[in-house]
Amino acid sequence: MEFGRGPDFGPKPVQVGEEREVTIEAVASKGDGIAKVEGFVIFVPNAKVGEKIKVKITDVKRTCAIAEKIGEAGEAPTV
């Protein structure tokens, strides 16, 4: 029998402070939007299914991340 490391070990595809453009694919039971980056789940409060938004990663856990909405996808960054 062989035991793998599993998906919750190793480097995550996102880091705290990183900005990403994502599409909200679903809504979680508590109402947060759900996006994925390389299969890694990102919860985004106050986001709706189908939204294409820019988010900033605020917390990274073993199996998911939390992000805040900072704008619409494709928007120029504010200075």
N, CA, C and O atoms as a CHARMM CRD file, in Angstrom:
* protein
*
  316
    1    1 MET  N      0.84800  -1.17700   0.00000 PROA 1      0.00000
    2    1 MET  CA     0.00000   0.00000   0.00000 PROA 1      0.00000
    3    1 MET  C      0.88900   1.23400   0.00000 PROA 1      0.00000
    4    1 MET  O      1.87300   1.31700   0.73500 PROA 1      0.00000
    5    2 GLU  N      0.51900   2.18400  -0.83800 PROA 2      0.00000
    6    2 GLU  CA     1.34000   3.38400  -0.97900 PROA 2      0.00000
    7    2 GLU  C      0.57500   4.59800  -0.46100 PROA 2      0.00000
    8    2 GLU  O     -0.61100   4.76000  -0.74700 PROA 2      0.00000
    9    3 PHE  N      1.24500   5.43200   0.28800 PROA 3      0.00000
   10    3 PHE  CA     0.61400   6.62700   0.82500 PROA 3      0.00000
   11    3 PHE  C      1.20900   7.85000   0.15600 PROA 3      0.00000
   12    3 PHE  O      2.42600   8.03800   0.15900 PROA 3      0.00000
   13    4 GLY  N      0.34500   8.69000  -0.42300 PROA 4      0.00000
   14    4 GLY  CA     0.81000   9.92000  -1.05600 PROA 4      0.00000
   15    4 GLY  C      0.78700  11.06800  -0.07200 PROA 4      0.00000
   16    4 GLY  O      0.26500  10.95800   1.03700 PROA 4      0.00000
   17    5 ARG  N      1.36000  12.16200  -0.50300 PROA 5      0.00000
   18    5 ARG  CA     1.37800  13.36100   0.33600 PROA 5      0.00000
   19    5 ARG  C      0.02500  14.04000   0.36100 PROA 5      0.00000
   20    5 ARG  O     -0.29800  14.73100   1.32700 PROA 5      0.00000
   21    6 GLY  N     -0.77600  13.86000  -0.68300 PROA 6      0.00000
   22    6 GLY  CA    -2.10000  14.46800  -0.71500 PROA 6      0.00000
   23    6 GLY  C     -2.06200  15.89300  -1.21200 PROA 6      0.00000
   24    6 GLY  O     -0.99300  16.49600  -1.30900 PROA 6      0.00000
   25    7 PRO  N     -3.23100  16.43600  -1.52800 PROA 7      0.00000
   26    7 PRO  CA    -3.30800  17.76900  -2.11700 PROA 7      0.00000
   27    7 PRO  C     -3.06700  18.91000  -1.13600 PROA 7      0.00000
   28    7 PRO  O     -2.88500  20.05100  -1.56300 PROA 7      0.00000
   29    8 ASP  N     -3.05900  18.63100   0.18200 PROA 8      0.00000
   30    8 ASP  CA    -2.92300  19.71400   1.15200 PROA 8      0.00000
   31    8 ASP  C     -1.48200  19.93000   1.60800 PROA 8      0.00000
   32    8 ASP  O     -1.24100  20.62600   2.59500 PROA 8      0.00000
   33    9 PHE  N     -0.52900  19.33900   0.89900 PROA 9      0.00000
   34    9 PHE  CA     0.87500  19.55900   1.20300 PROA 9      0.00000
   35    9 PHE  C      1.54600  20.23300   0.01700 PROA 9      0.00000
   36    9 PHE  O      1.04300  20.18200  -1.10500 PROA 9      0.00000
   37   10 GLY  N      2.68000  20.86200   0.27200 PROA 10     0.00000
   38   10 GLY  CA     3.41800  21.48400  -0.82000 PROA 10     0.00000
   39   10 GLY  C      2.96300  22.90600  -1.07800 PROA 10     0.00000
   40   10 GLY  O      2.10500  23.43200  -0.36900 PROA 10     0.00000
   41   11 PRO  N      3.53800  23.52300  -2.09100 PROA 11     0.00000
   42   11 PRO  CA     3.23000  24.92600  -2.37500 PROA 11     0.00000
   43   11 PRO  C      1.79800  25.10900  -2.86600 PROA 11     0.00000
   44   11 PRO  O      1.26700  24.27200  -3.59600 PROA 11     0.00000
   45   12 LYS  N      1.19400  26.19300  -2.46200 PROA 12     0.00000
   46   12 LYS  CA    -0.15800  26.53700  -2.89700 PROA 12     0.00000
   47   12 LYS  C     -0.04800  27.43000  -4.13400 PROA 12     0.00000
   48   12 LYS  O      0.96000  28.11600  -4.30300 PROA 12     0.00000
   49   13 PRO  N     -1.06700  27.43500  -5.00400 PROA 13     0.00000
   50   13 PRO  CA    -0.99700  28.25200  -6.21900 PROA 13     0.00000
   51   13 PRO  C     -1.22100  29.74500  -5.97400 PROA 13     0.00000
   52   13 PRO  O     -1.08700  30.54800  -6.89700 PROA 13     0.00000
   53   14 VAL  N     -1.56500  30.12500  -4.73200 PROA 14     0.00000
   54   14 VAL  CA    -1.74800  31.54100  -4.39300 PROA 14     0.00000
   55   14 VAL  C     -1.02100  31.84200  -3.09300 PROA 14     0.00000
   56   14 VAL  O     -0.76100  30.94200  -2.29500 PROA 14     0.00000
   57   15 GLN  N     -0.69000  33.13100  -2.88000 PROA 15     0.00000
   58   15 GLN  CA    -0.02000  33.56800  -1.66000 PROA 15     0.00000
   59   15 GLN  C     -0.73200  34.79600  -1.11600 PROA 15     0.00000
   60   15 GLN  O     -1.34600  35.54700  -1.87400 PROA 15     0.00000
   61   16 VAL  N     -0.65300  35.00200   0.19300 PROA 16     0.00000
   62   16 VAL  CA    -1.24700  36.17500   0.82200 PROA 16     0.00000
   63   16 VAL  C     -0.67900  37.43400   0.17900 PROA 16     0.00000
   64   16 VAL  O      0.53100  37.55100  -0.01700 PROA 16     0.00000
   65   17 GLY  N     -1.56000  38.37300  -0.14600 PROA 17     0.00000
   66   17 GLY  CA    -1.15800  39.63800  -0.75400 PROA 17     0.00000
   67   17 GLY  C     -1.19100  39.62000  -2.26900 PROA 17     0.00000
   68   17 GLY  O     -1.14900  40.67600  -2.90100 PROA 17     0.00000
   69   18 GLU  N     -1.26400  38.44400  -2.85600 PROA 18     0.00000
   70   18 GLU  CA    -1.28600  38.31200  -4.31300 PROA 18     0.00000
   71   18 GLU  C     -2.63700  38.76700  -4.86900 PROA 18     0.00000
   72   18 GLU  O     -3.68100  38.53700  -4.25800 PROA 18     0.00000
   73   19 GLU  N     -2.60200  39.41200  -6.03100 PROA 19     0.00000
   74   19 GLU  CA    -3.82500  39.82100  -6.71700 PROA 19     0.00000
   75   19 GLU  C     -4.04000  38.91300  -7.91500 PROA 19     0.00000
   76   19 GLU  O     -3.10100  38.60900  -8.65100 PROA 19     0.00000
   77   20 ARG  N     -5.29200  38.47800  -8.11000 PROA 20     0.00000
   78   20 ARG  CA    -5.65000  37.57300  -9.20400 PROA 20     0.00000
   79   20 ARG  C     -6.97100  38.00600  -9.81400 PROA 20     0.00000
   80   20 ARG  O     -7.80700  38.61700  -9.14800 PROA 20     0.00000
   81   21 GLU  N     -7.14900  37.68400 -11.08700 PROA 21     0.00000
   82   21 GLU  CA    -8.45000  37.83900 -11.72900 PROA 21     0.00000
   83   21 GLU  C     -9.09500  36.46900 -11.75100 PROA 21     0.00000
   84   21 GLU  O     -8.49400  35.49900 -12.21200 PROA 21     0.00000
   85   22 VAL  N    -10.33100  36.38900 -11.24700 PROA 22     0.00000
   86   22 VAL  CA   -11.02900  35.10900 -11.14500 PROA 22     0.00000
   87   22 VAL  C    -12.46800  35.25500 -11.62500 PROA 22     0.00000
   88   22 VAL  O    -12.99800  36.36100 -11.73400 PROA 22     0.00000
   89   23 THR  N    -13.08300  34.11900 -11.90800 PROA 23     0.00000
   90   23 THR  CA   -14.50700  34.06100 -12.22400 PROA 23     0.00000
   91   23 THR  C    -15.18500  33.26900 -11.11800 PROA 23     0.00000
   92   23 THR  O    -14.74100  32.17500 -10.76700 PROA 23     0.00000
   93   24 ILE  N    -16.25900  33.81900 -10.57200 PROA 24     0.00000
   94   24 ILE  CA   -16.99300  33.13700  -9.51000 PROA 24     0.00000
   95   24 ILE  C    -17.81800  32.01900 -10.13900 PROA 24     0.00000
   96   24 ILE  O    -18.66800  32.26500 -10.99500 PROA 24     0.00000
   97   25 GLU  N    -17.55800  30.79100  -9.70400 PROA 25     0.00000
   98   25 GLU  CA   -18.18200  29.60600 -10.29500 PROA 25     0.00000
   99   25 GLU  C    -19.41000  29.12500  -9.53300 PROA 25     0.00000
  100   25 GLU  O    -20.29000  28.48900 -10.11400 PROA 25     0.00000
  101   26 ALA  N    -19.47700  29.42100  -8.24300 PROA 26     0.00000
  102   26 ALA  CA   -20.57300  28.92900  -7.40700 PROA 26     0.00000
  103   26 ALA  C    -20.65700  29.79900  -6.15800 PROA 26     0.00000
  104   26 ALA  O    -19.82700  30.68200  -5.93900 PROA 26     0.00000
  105   27 VAL  N    -21.68200  29.53000  -5.33900 PROA 27     0.00000
  106   27 VAL  CA   -21.83100  30.23300  -4.07000 PROA 27     0.00000
  107   27 VAL  C    -21.86800  29.18500  -2.96100 PROA 27     0.00000
  108   27 VAL  O    -22.60100  28.20000  -3.05200 PROA 27     0.00000
  109   28 ALA  N    -21.07900  29.40300  -1.92100 PROA 28     0.00000
  110   28 ALA  CA   -21.01000  28.48200  -0.78400 PROA 28     0.00000
  111   28 ALA  C    -22.26500  28.60500   0.07500 PROA 28     0.00000
  112   28 ALA  O    -23.04500  29.54300  -0.08600 PROA 28     0.00000
  113   29 SER  N    -22.45200  27.66300   0.97700 PROA 29     0.00000
  114   29 SER  CA   -23.64000  27.64800   1.83000 PROA 29     0.00000
  115   29 SER  C    -23.76400  28.90600   2.68900 PROA 29     0.00000
  116   29 SER  O    -24.87300  29.29400   3.05600 PROA 29     0.00000
  117   30 LYS  N    -22.64400  29.54600   3.01200 PROA 30     0.00000
  118   30 LYS  CA   -22.68600  30.77600   3.81500 PROA 30     0.00000
  119   30 LYS  C    -22.77600  32.03000   2.95300 PROA 30     0.00000
  120   30 LYS  O    -22.77600  33.14400   3.47500 PROA 30     0.00000
  121   31 GLY  N    -22.85300  31.85200   1.62100 PROA 31     0.00000
  122   31 GLY  CA   -23.05200  32.98500   0.72900 PROA 31     0.00000
  123   31 GLY  C    -21.80700  33.53700   0.06400 PROA 31     0.00000
  124   31 GLY  O    -21.91200  34.43600  -0.77000 PROA 31     0.00000
  125   32 ASP  N    -20.63300  33.02900   0.40700 PROA 32     0.00000
  126   32 ASP  CA   -19.40300  33.50200  -0.23700 PROA 32     0.00000
  127   32 ASP  C    -19.30400  32.94500  -1.65100 PROA 32     0.00000
  128   32 ASP  O    -19.71600  31.81400  -1.91000 PROA 32     0.00000
  129   33 GLY  N    -18.75500  33.74700  -2.56500 PROA 33     0.00000
  130   33 GLY  CA   -18.50300  33.26600  -3.90900 PROA 33     0.00000
  131   33 GLY  C    -17.33800  32.29300  -3.89300 PROA 33     0.00000
  132   33 GLY  O    -16.43600  32.39800  -3.06200 PROA 33     0.00000
  133   34 ILE  N    -17.36800  31.34000  -4.82600 PROA 34     0.00000
  134   34 ILE  CA   -16.29900  30.35100  -4.92800 PROA 34     0.00000
  135   34 ILE  C    -15.64200  30.46900  -6.29700 PROA 34     0.00000
  136   34 ILE  O    -16.30700  30.38700  -7.33000 PROA 34     0.00000
  137   35 ALA  N    -14.33100  30.66200  -6.28700 PROA 35     0.00000
  138   35 ALA  CA   -13.53300  30.66400  -7.51500 PROA 35     0.00000
  139   35 ALA  C    -12.45100  29.60200  -7.33600 PROA 35     0.00000
  140   35 ALA  O    -12.21500  29.13200  -6.22300 PROA 35     0.00000
  141   36 LYS  N    -11.79900  29.22800  -8.42900 PROA 36     0.00000
  142   36 LYS  CA   -10.69700  28.27100  -8.34100 PROA 36     0.00000
  143   36 LYS  C     -9.50900  28.77800  -9.14000 PROA 36     0.00000
  144   36 LYS  O     -9.66000  29.33200 -10.22900 PROA 36     0.00000
  145   37 VAL  N     -8.31900  28.57500  -8.57400 PROA 37     0.00000
  146   37 VAL  CA    -7.06200  28.86400  -9.25400 PROA 37     0.00000
  147   37 VAL  C     -6.27600  27.55800  -9.24900 PROA 37     0.00000
  148   37 VAL  O     -5.87700  27.07000  -8.19100 PROA 37     0.00000
  149   38 GLU  N     -6.05700  27.00100 -10.42400 PROA 38     0.00000
  150   38 GLU  CA    -5.36400  25.71300 -10.55000 PROA 38     0.00000
  151   38 GLU  C     -6.00400  24.65100  -9.65500 PROA 38     0.00000
  152   38 GLU  O     -5.30500  23.83600  -9.05200 PROA 38     0.00000
  153   39 GLY  N     -7.34500  24.66700  -9.57100 PROA 39     0.00000
  154   39 GLY  CA    -8.08000  23.69900  -8.76600 PROA 39     0.00000
  155   39 GLY  C     -8.15900  24.03600  -7.28800 PROA 39     0.00000
  156   39 GLY  O     -8.85500  23.35100  -6.53800 PROA 39     0.00000
  157   40 PHE  N     -7.46000  25.07500  -6.85300 PROA 40     0.00000
  158   40 PHE  CA    -7.42900  25.48600  -5.44600 PROA 40     0.00000
  159   40 PHE  C     -8.59900  26.43200  -5.19100 PROA 40     0.00000
  160   40 PHE  O     -8.74500  27.43500  -5.88900 PROA 40     0.00000
  161   41 VAL  N     -9.43400  26.12400  -4.19700 PROA 41     0.00000
  162   41 VAL  CA   -10.65100  26.89100  -3.92200 PROA 41     0.00000
  163   41 VAL  C    -10.32400  28.21200  -3.23900 PROA 41     0.00000
  164   41 VAL  O     -9.51800  28.27500  -2.31100 PROA 41     0.00000
  165   42 ILE  N    -10.98200  29.27800  -3.73300 PROA 42     0.00000
  166   42 ILE  CA   -10.84800  30.60700  -3.13700 PROA 42     0.00000
  167   42 ILE  C    -12.24500  31.11800  -2.81800 PROA 42     0.00000
  168   42 ILE  O    -13.09800  31.19700  -3.70200 PROA 42     0.00000
  169   43 PHE  N    -12.48100  31.46700  -1.54800 PROA 43     0.00000
  170   43 PHE  CA   -13.75900  32.02300  -1.12200 PROA 43     0.00000
  171   43 PHE  C    -13.68200  33.54600  -1.17500 PROA 43     0.00000
  172   43 PHE  O    -12.72600  34.15000  -0.68800 PROA 43     0.00000
  173   44 VAL  N    -14.71500  34.15900  -1.78000 PROA 44     0.00000
  174   44 VAL  CA   -14.75100  35.61200  -1.93400 PROA 44     0.00000
  175   44 VAL  C    -16.09100  36.13100  -1.41600 PROA 44     0.00000
  176   44 VAL  O    -17.11400  35.93300  -2.07100 PROA 44     0.00000
  177   45 PRO  N    -16.10900  36.79800  -0.24400 PROA 45     0.00000
  178   45 PRO  CA   -17.36300  37.35400   0.26400 PROA 45     0.00000
  179   45 PRO  C    -17.95600  38.37900  -0.70700 PROA 45     0.00000
  180   45 PRO  O    -17.22600  39.07400  -1.41400 PROA 45     0.00000
  181   46 ASN  N    -19.27500  38.46000  -0.73000 PROA 46     0.00000
  182   46 ASN  CA   -20.01500  39.45000  -1.52700 PROA 46     0.00000
  183   46 ASN  C    -19.77200  39.32700  -3.02400 PROA 46     0.00000
  184   46 ASN  O    -19.77100  40.33300  -3.73300 PROA 46     0.00000
  185   47 ALA  N    -19.56700  38.12500  -3.50800 PROA 47     0.00000
  186   47 ALA  CA   -19.38500  37.90100  -4.94500 PROA 47     0.00000
  187   47 ALA  C    -20.50500  37.00100  -5.44900 PROA 47     0.00000
  188   47 ALA  O    -20.99300  36.13100  -4.72700 PROA 47     0.00000
  189   48 LYS  N    -20.90500  37.22100  -6.70000 PROA 48     0.00000
  190   48 LYS  CA   -22.02000  36.47700  -7.28500 PROA 48     0.00000
  191   48 LYS  C    -21.53300  35.57500  -8.41200 PROA 48     0.00000
  192   48 LYS  O    -20.52100  35.85500  -9.05500 PROA 48     0.00000
  193   49 VAL  N    -22.26400  34.49400  -8.64100 PROA 49     0.00000
  194   49 VAL  CA   -21.93900  33.54800  -9.70500 PROA 49     0.00000
  195   49 VAL  C    -21.85500  34.28100 -11.04000 PROA 49     0.00000
  196   49 VAL  O    -22.72600  35.08200 -11.37900 PROA 49     0.00000
  197   50 GLY  N    -20.79900  33.99700 -11.78700 PROA 50     0.00000
  198   50 GLY  CA   -20.60800  34.59000 -13.10800 PROA 50     0.00000
  199   50 GLY  C    -19.79300  35.87000 -13.10700 PROA 50     0.00000
  200   50 GLY  O    -19.34800  36.31400 -14.16500 PROA 50     0.00000
  201   51 GLU  N    -19.58500  36.47700 -11.93400 PROA 51     0.00000
  202   51 GLU  CA   -18.78200  37.70600 -11.87000 PROA 51     0.00000
  203   51 GLU  C    -17.33200  37.41700 -12.23300 PROA 51     0.00000
  204   51 GLU  O    -16.76100  36.41700 -11.79600 PROA 51     0.00000
  205   52 LYS  N    -16.74600  38.28800 -13.02600 PROA 52     0.00000
  206   52 LYS  CA   -15.31400  38.23900 -13.32600 PROA 52     0.00000
  207   52 LYS  C    -14.70600  39.41500 -12.58000 PROA 52     0.00000
  208   52 LYS  O    -14.93600  40.57400 -12.92500 PROA 52     0.00000
  209   53 ILE  N    -13.92700  39.10000 -11.55100 PROA 53     0.00000
  210   53 ILE  CA   -13.44900  40.13000 -10.63500 PROA 53     0.00000
  211   53 ILE  C    -11.96200  39.99300 -10.36000 PROA 53     0.00000
  212   53 ILE  O    -11.34600  38.95800 -10.61400 PROA 53     0.00000
  213   54 LYS  N    -11.41200  41.07400  -9.83400 PROA 54     0.00000
  214   54 LYS  CA   -10.03100  41.06800  -9.35000 PROA 54     0.00000
  215   54 LYS  C    -10.11800  40.93700  -7.83400 PROA 54     0.00000
  216   54 LYS  O    -10.89200  41.63800  -7.18300 PROA 54     0.00000
  217   55 VAL  N     -9.31000  40.02700  -7.27900 PROA 55     0.00000
  218   55 VAL  CA    -9.31200  39.79400  -5.84000 PROA 55     0.00000
  219   55 VAL  C     -7.89800  39.89100  -5.28700 PROA 55     0.00000
  220   55 VAL  O     -6.91100  39.74500  -6.00700 PROA 55     0.00000
  221   56 LYS  N     -7.83400  40.14400  -3.98100 PROA 56     0.00000
  222   56 LYS  CA    -6.56000  40.13300  -3.26200 PROA 56     0.00000
  223   56 LYS  C     -6.65100  39.02700  -2.21400 PROA 56     0.00000
  224   56 LYS  O     -7.58000  39.00600  -1.40700 PROA 56     0.00000
  225   57 ILE  N     -5.69000  38.11400  -2.22900 PROA 57     0.00000
  226   57 ILE  CA    -5.68000  36.98900  -1.29500 PROA 57     0.00000
  227   57 ILE  C     -5.34000  37.50900   0.10200 PROA 57     0.00000
  228   57 ILE  O     -4.31800  38.16700   0.29300 PROA 57     0.00000
  229   58 THR  N     -6.21500  37.20500   1.08900 PROA 58     0.00000
  230   58 THR  CA    -6.00400  37.69200   2.45300 PROA 58     0.00000
  231   58 THR  C     -5.59200  36.59400   3.43100 PROA 58     0.00000
  232   58 THR  O     -5.02300  36.88200   4.48400 PROA 58     0.00000
  233   59 ASP  N     -5.87900  35.32700   3.08600 PROA 59     0.00000
  234   59 ASP  CA    -5.51600  34.21500   3.96600 PROA 59     0.00000
  235   59 ASP  C     -5.40300  32.94700   3.12500 PROA 59     0.00000
  236   59 ASP  O     -6.22600  32.71000   2.24100 PROA 59     0.00000
  237   60 VAL  N     -4.39500  32.14000   3.39600 PROA 60     0.00000
  238   60 VAL  CA    -4.22400  30.86800   2.69100 PROA 60     0.00000
  239   60 VAL  C     -4.17400  29.75700   3.73600 PROA 60     0.00000
  240   60 VAL  O     -3.34500  29.76900   4.64500 PROA 60     0.00000
  241   61 LYS  N     -5.08600  28.79900   3.57900 PROA 61     0.00000
  242   61 LYS  CA    -5.15300  27.65500   4.48200 PROA 61     0.00000
  243   61 LYS  C     -4.66900  26.41300   3.74400 PROA 61     0.00000
  244   61 LYS  O     -4.21100  26.51200   2.60500 PROA 61     0.00000
  245   62 ARG  N     -4.76500  25.25100   4.37500 PROA 62     0.00000
  246   62 ARG  CA    -4.27900  24.01300   3.74400 PROA 62     0.00000
  247   62 ARG  C     -5.01500  23.68000   2.45600 PROA 62     0.00000
  248   62 ARG  O     -4.39900  23.25700   1.47700 PROA 62     0.00000
  249   63 THR  N     -6.33500  23.87100   2.45200 PROA 63     0.00000
  250   63 THR  CA    -7.12500  23.42100   1.30400 PROA 63     0.00000
  251   63 THR  C     -7.88100  24.52500   0.58000 PROA 63     0.00000
  252   63 THR  O     -8.56400  24.25700  -0.40800 PROA 63     0.00000
  253   64 CYS  N     -7.77100  25.76200   1.05300 PROA 64     0.00000
  254   64 CYS  CA    -8.49800  26.86200   0.41900 PROA 64     0.00000
  255   64 CYS  C     -7.85700  28.19400   0.78800 PROA 64     0.00000
  256   64 CYS  O     -6.94700  28.26200   1.61400 PROA 64     0.00000
  257   65 ALA  N     -8.35400  29.24300   0.15600 PROA 65     0.00000
  258   65 ALA  CA    -7.88000  30.59500   0.46400 PROA 65     0.00000
  259   65 ALA  C     -9.08600  31.51700   0.60200 PROA 65     0.00000
  260   65 ALA  O    -10.17800  31.20300   0.12700 PROA 65     0.00000
  261   66 ILE  N     -8.87800  32.64700   1.25200 PROA 66     0.00000
  262   66 ILE  CA    -9.88900  33.68700   1.39100 PROA 66     0.00000
  263   66 ILE  C     -9.35400  34.91000   0.66400 PROA 66     0.00000
  264   66 ILE  O     -8.16900  35.23000   0.75800 PROA 66     0.00000
  265   67 ALA  N    -10.23600  35.59400  -0.06500 PROA 67     0.00000
  266   67 ALA  CA    -9.81600  36.78500  -0.80300 PROA 67     0.00000
  267   67 ALA  C    -10.87300  37.86600  -0.66900 PROA 67     0.00000
  268   67 ALA  O    -12.03500  37.58400  -0.38000 PROA 67     0.00000
  269   68 GLU  N    -10.45500  39.10800  -0.88300 PROA 68     0.00000
  270   68 GLU  CA   -11.41400  40.21600  -0.90600 PROA 68     0.00000
  271   68 GLU  C    -11.49300  40.76400  -2.32100 PROA 68     0.00000
  272   68 GLU  O    -10.50000  40.82200  -3.04600 PROA 68     0.00000
  273   69 LYS  N    -12.69500  41.16200  -2.68900 PROA 69     0.00000
  274   69 LYS  CA   -12.92100  41.74100  -4.01100 PROA 69     0.00000
  275   69 LYS  C    -12.32700  43.14400  -4.02900 PROA 69     0.00000
  276   69 LYS  O    -12.61300  43.95900  -3.15100 PROA 69     0.00000
  277   70 ILE  N    -11.48700  43.42600  -5.04900 PROA 70     0.00000
  278   70 ILE  CA   -10.87800  44.75600  -5.13800 PROA 70     0.00000
  279   70 ILE  C    -11.23900  45.47900  -6.43000 PROA 70     0.00000
  280   70 ILE  O    -10.84300  46.62800  -6.62400 PROA 70     0.00000
  281   71 GLY  N    -11.98600  44.82100  -7.31500 PROA 71     0.00000
  282   71 GLY  CA   -12.39200  45.48400  -8.55100 PROA 71     0.00000
  283   71 GLY  C    -12.91600  44.48900  -9.56400 PROA 71     0.00000
  284   71 GLY  O    -13.01400  43.29100  -9.29800 PROA 71     0.00000
  285   72 GLU  N    -13.24700  45.01000 -10.72300 PROA 72     0.00000
  286   72 GLU  CA   -13.70600  44.16800 -11.82100 PROA 72     0.00000
  287   72 GLU  C    -12.49800  43.68000 -12.61300 PROA 72     0.00000
  288   72 GLU  O    -11.48400  44.37400 -12.68800 PROA 72     0.00000
  289   73 ALA  N    -12.59900  42.50200 -13.19700 PROA 73     0.00000
  290   73 ALA  CA   -11.51100  41.95800 -14.01500 PROA 73     0.00000
  291   73 ALA  C    -11.23300  42.90000 -15.17300 PROA 73     0.00000
  292   73 ALA  O    -12.15900  43.43600 -15.78300 PROA 73     0.00000
  293   74 GLY  N     -9.96400  43.09800 -15.47200 PROA 74     0.00000
  294   74 GLY  CA    -9.57500  43.95500 -16.58400 PROA 74     0.00000
  295   74 GLY  C     -9.44500  45.42500 -16.23600 PROA 74     0.00000
  296   74 GLY  O     -9.00500  46.21600 -17.07000 PROA 74     0.00000
  297   75 GLU  N     -9.82200  45.81500 -15.00900 PROA 75     0.00000
  298   75 GLU  CA    -9.68700  47.21500 -14.59200 PROA 75     0.00000
  299   75 GLU  C     -8.22000  47.54500 -14.36300 PROA 75     0.00000
  300   75 GLU  O     -7.44300  46.70900 -13.90100 PROA 75     0.00000
  301   76 ALA  N     -7.86000  48.77100 -14.69300 PROA 76     0.00000
  302   76 ALA  CA    -6.50600  49.24300 -14.39400 PROA 76     0.00000
  303   76 ALA  C     -6.38500  49.41300 -12.88300 PROA 76     0.00000
  304   76 ALA  O     -7.35200  49.81500 -12.23600 PROA 76     0.00000
  305   77 PRO  N     -5.22900  49.11900 -12.30800 PROA 77     0.00000
  306   77 PRO  CA    -5.06600  49.29300 -10.86100 PROA 77     0.00000
  307   77 PRO  C     -5.15200  50.76200 -10.46900 PROA 77     0.00000
  308   77 PRO  O     -4.72100  51.64400 -11.21200 PROA 77     0.00000
  309   78 THR  N     -5.71700  51.01000  -9.28500 PROA 78     0.00000
  310   78 THR  CA    -5.80000  52.38100  -8.79200 PROA 78     0.00000
  311   78 THR  C     -4.47600  52.76200  -8.15600 PROA 78     0.00000
  312   78 THR  O     -3.83000  51.94600  -7.49800 PROA 78     0.00000
  313   79 VAL  N     -4.08100  54.01100  -8.35900 PROA 79     0.00000
  314   79 VAL  CA    -2.79100  54.46900  -7.84700 PROA 79     0.00000
  315   79 VAL  C     -2.99600  55.39600  -6.68500 PROA 79     0.00000
  316   79 VAL  O     -2.02500  55.89100  -6.11200 PROA 79     0.00000
